[in-house]
Amino acid sequence: SDIFLLIKKNLKFSQNIILLKIFLRLYSKIEIKKIKTRRKTALVPVFISVRRRFFLALKWLLLAVNKNKLQISLKEKLFLEIFKLTKNKSCESLKQLELNNQNVYLNRANFHYRW
């Protein structure tokens, strides 16, 4: 909650608006799943539920925070990541989203394995 108070003070947005901006920036409708068929493993793009989308957004945010090697506290790392997301700047969590989208695009030929 301290992080949201810092962001709220710097950006002058409410906590709900900040959360909405985070999830809209990290929103993905498709992810890659491994499906085994005939001794082969195929990476298949599948549509995901809203609950899974929120989970992935939080996961990418926490991965970005853990990847940050600055010698500052976890709270400050999270503040920096959320601040960059809300200010439309490049950040590590957006790179995770782009990596997911690239994998989906590269494996779109395996889409028929879903059934």
HELIX and SHEET records of a PDB file:
HELIX    1   1 ASP A    2  LEU A   11  1                                  10    
HELIX    2   2 GLN A   15  ARG A   25  1                                  11    
HELIX    3   3 VAL A   50  LYS A   67  1                                  18    
HELIX    4   4 LEU A   74  THR A   86  1                                  13    
HELIX    5   5 GLU A   92  LEU A  106  1                                  15    
HELIX    6   6 ARG A  108  ARG A  114  5                                   7    
SHEET    1   A 2 ILE A  30  THR A  37  0                                        
SHEET    2   A 2 LYS A  40  PHE A  47 -1                                        
END                                                                             
